[in-house]
Amino acid sequence: MPRTKEYVREEVLEAATRVFWERGYEGTSVENLVTATGLHRRSMYGEFGDKDGLFLACIDHYVNTTAKHLMVTLQAS
C-alpha cells in the first residue's frame, strides 16, 4: 500500500517560492529548500525530481495563482 503524503503541495510550493525569491535560483541549495519546506529530501525528489523541477513547479504555481489573479484584477479595472 503506497504511503500517504504528509505535506500539502501548495504549501510546499509557496515556501519554496519564498526561498527562491529571497536567495535567487543559484543561491538556493537543496538544503535551503528542505529546511524551508519541511520535506525530506526523498519526498522532494520523489515529487519534483530535482531542484529544477521544484523551481518549474513554483513558476507554474505562481502563474496559476498570483499572476492569474493580478491579470483578472487589472482587466476588471
C-alpha positions in Angstrom: 0.0 0.0 0.0 1.5 3.4 -1.0 2.3 5.9 1.7 0.1 8.9 2.0 1.6 12.3 1.5 2.4 14.1 4.7 2.5 17.6 3.2 0.3 19.9 1.2 1.8 20.6 -2.2 0.6 24.2 -2.4 2.2 25.0 1.0 5.5 23.4 -0.2 5.4 25.4 -3.4 4.7 28.7 -1.5 7.6 28.0 0.9 10.0 27.1 -1.9 8.9 30.2 -3.9 9.8 32.4 -0.9 13.3 30.8 -0.8 13.9 31.3 -4.5 12.7 34.9 -4.2 15.0 35.6 -1.3 18.1 33.8 -2.4 17.8 33.6 -6.2 18.0 30.3 -8.1 21.8 29.9 -7.9 21.9 30.9 -4.3 19.3 28.4 -3.2 20.6 25.0 -2.2 18.6 21.8 -1.9 19.3 22.0 1.9 17.6 25.5 1.9 14.6 24.1 0.2 14.4 21.0 2.5 14.6 23.3 5.6 12.0 25.8 4.3 9.5 23.3 3.1 9.9 20.7 5.8 10.1 18.0 3.2 12.5 15.1 3.4 15.0 15.0 0.5 13.4 11.8 -0.7 10.0 13.3 -0.8 11.3 16.4 -2.6 13.0 14.3 -5.2 10.0 11.9 -5.5 7.5 14.8 -6.0 9.6 17.2 -8.1 12.6 15.3 -9.5 15.2 17.8 -8.6 15.8 21.5 -7.8 15.0 22.4 -11.4 11.7 20.5 -11.2 10.7 22.2 -8.0 11.6 25.6 -9.5 9.5 25.0 -12.5 6.6 23.8 -10.3 7.0 27.1 -8.3 6.8 29.1 -11.5 3.7 27.2 -12.7 2.1 27.6 -9.3 2.8 31.4 -9.3 1.4 31.8 -12.8 -1.7 29.9 -11.9 -2.4 31.7 -8.7 -0.8 35.1 -8.2 -0.2 36.2 -11.8 -3.7 35.0 -12.9 -5.3 36.9 -10.0 -3.4 40.0 -11.0 -4.5 39.7 -14.6 -8.1 39.4 -13.6 -7.9 42.4 -11.3 -6.2 44.5 -14.0 -8.7 43.5 -16.6 -11.6 44.4 -14.3 -10.1 48.0 -13.8 
